């Protein structure tokens, strides 16, 4: 079932385009950009405390197929580094 919006969100980490994420090093770069964004804007993230971030990450991993559906894309059968990066960024702002 498709979600109503792209994500139910607060403010996401601003890390740029995730379409390029194809390997572990590119995923690591996304994590580094997330940290830079968090340090620059600590009061703007919806889920800055670790406990809230991890809870939101679990919810993001559960609901990310709906994000793909909403975008009109097929959710891949196999996990990808792009999906991993999307879930991480999604968790930063998931409500």
N, C-alpha and C positions, 0 to 999 in steps of 0.2 A: 504494500500500500504506500502510495506517495505521501510525503509530508506536505503540509500546506505551504510552508515557506522553505527556503533553502536550509536554514537551521533555526531552531528556537534559540535565540542568542542574546547575549550582552555584547561586549566589545571583544573582537577576536584579535589575536596577535597579528601585527602587520608584518608579513614576511615576503611579500611579492607573489609571483605566479608559481603555483605548485605543479603545473603541467610538465615542467622539466624534470621533476624528481623521478629518477629511474634507477638509482642505486643507493647503497648505504651511505656513501660519502655525501651525496646530494641531500639525503634525509638528515644527516648530521648537520649540514649547513643550515637547514631549516630550523633545527633545534637551537643552533647558535643564534640565528636571527630572532627566534622566539625569546631567548634569554636577553638579548640586547633590547628588544621591545619591552619586556617586562621591567628591566632595570630603568629604562627611560620613562616608562608610564606605569609605575606600580599601582596606582590608584584607579587605573582605567580598565584593567583586566577584570572580567567577571569572576574568574576562578584562579586568583593568584596564590592563595594558600594551597599547599601540597594536597591536603586531604580533599579539598573541593575540586582541585584539578584532576586527581585520580578518579574521583566519583564521576566527574564529567567525562573523563576519557573512557571509562567503562560504558557510559550512556552513549557516547559518540560512536564507539565501535559497534554497539547494538543497532544504532539508528542510521548509520552511514549508507546502507543500501537504499533507504528512502531518499537520501540526498541525490544519489545517482538517478533514481526514478524521476524525481522532480526535474532534474536537468535533462531528462529524456535520454539518458545514457544507460547502457547495460552494466550492471555491477559485475565485475570479473569473478569468475569461479575461484581463481587462485589469488592469494594476497599479493599486493605490490608495494613497493616503497612509496609510491604516490599515495595509496590509500592510507598507509601508516602516517605519512606527513599530514594528510588531510585530517585524519582523526586527532592528531596532536593539536593542530591549529584550531580545530573545531572545539576541542576541550577547553581552550583558553577562554572561550566566550559562551559556552553552552549554558543555558539556564535550566 
